[in-house]
């Protein structure tokens, strides 16, 4: 019997030391995310941003952490990403 899998995405600003500014849970995997990917924050109205990119800047993924668990009743995968504001590269 296969166990159900839950997928979690947590978004942080600058460090994993603080609480995530936004998180979501899903029953299907998230698309691949990579360090350096641009991250468009504008649709995340529920996020508790500590700051926004300045003019000429954007958020990019600075670090990624994966956590996996097996609770015997479900499997889990948490994807944690740190965003940093950087100058937009042309």
KELODREN-225980 format. One line per field, with one value per residue (C-alpha): residue number from 1; residue in one letter; chain; x, y, z. Coordinates in steps of 0.001 Angstrom, whole numbers. Example, Ala and Ser with C-alpha at 12.3 -4.5 7.8 and 13.67 -1.06 7.14 Angstrom:
2
pos = 1,2
code = A,S
unit = A,A
px = 12300,13670
py = -4500,-1060
pz = 7800,7140
//
This chain:
90
pos = 1,2,3,4,5,6,7,8,9,10,11,12,13,14,15,16,17,18,19,20,21,22,23,24,25,26,27,28,29,30,31,32,33,34,35,36,37,38,39,40,41,42,43,44,45,46,47,48,49,50,51,52,53,54,55,56,57,58,59,60,61,62,63,64,65,66,67,68,69,70,71,72,73,74,75,76,77,78,79,80,81,82,83,84,85,86,87,88,89,90
code = X,X,X,X,X,X,X,X,X,X,X,X,X,X,X,X,X,X,X,X,X,X,X,X,X,X,X,X,X,X,X,X,X,X,X,X,X,X,X,X,X,X,X,X,X,X,X,X,X,X,X,X,X,X,X,X,X,X,X,X,X,X,X,X,X,X,X,X,X,X,X,X,X,X,X,X,X,X,X,X,X,X,X,X,X,X,X,X,X,X
unit = A,A,A,A,A,A,A,A,A,A,A,A,A,A,A,A,A,A,A,A,A,A,A,A,A,A,A,A,A,A,A,A,A,A,A,A,A,A,A,A,A,A,A,A,A,A,A,A,A,A,A,A,A,A,A,A,A,A,A,A,A,A,A,A,A,A,A,A,A,A,A,A,A,A,A,A,A,A,A,A,A,A,A,A,A,A,A,A,A,A
px = 0,1378,1149,-253,2362,1956,4067,4849,6481,7753,9145,11571,13277,17043,17257,15653,15920,12633,9153,8234,6565,4313,3561,1300,456,-406,-1164,1043,4725,5774,7694,11469,12970,16652,19015,19080,15529,13508,10579,7580,6095,3271,449,1218,-1066,-1242,2522,3973,6835,9427,10481,9907,12469,13367,12971,15333,15433,13688,13503,15620,15963,19174,19022,16906,16425,14541,13034,11493,9530,7773,5049,3917,544,1912,5087,6070,8365,8929,10676,12030,13399,15151,14536,16850,16334,18986,19527,17730,20154,19512
py = 0,3407,6239,9667,12357,15971,18745,21990,25188,27782,31155,33098,36465,36577,33693,30469,31820,33727,32379,31885,34883,32616,28902,26530,22820,20714,17152,17362,18285,21858,22650,22545,25627,26519,28919,32132,31754,34960,34865,37057,38058,40300,37718,36673,39155,37095,37108,39133,40764,42544,44562,44714,44962,48533,49924,48039,45006,41647,38727,35703,32364,32521,29160,26003,23403,20099,18214,14749,12688,9353,9290,5733,7256,9811,10882,14530,16820,20394,22808,25873,28818,32015,35098,38056,41290,41795,44179,43055,41556,42444
pz = 0,-930,1546,685,179,1280,-181,1604,379,2841,1762,3953,3596,4172,6709,7926,11504,11305,10652,7001,5416,3347,3169,1279,1398,-1681,-2701,-5817,-6121,-6799,-10000,-9730,-8082,-8336,-6639,-8662,-10021,-10112,-7665,-8437,-5085,-6308,-6162,-2582,-858,2351,2852,5713,3815,5918,2855,-892,-3686,-4548,-8048,-10352,-8036,-7865,-5454,-6329,-4586,-2569,-777,-831,1895,1584,4528,4180,6679,7013,9674,8808,7827,5318,3614,3439,1506,2642,310,2110,115,1139,-1011,-1342,-3244,-5932,-8832,-11998,-14500,-18149
//
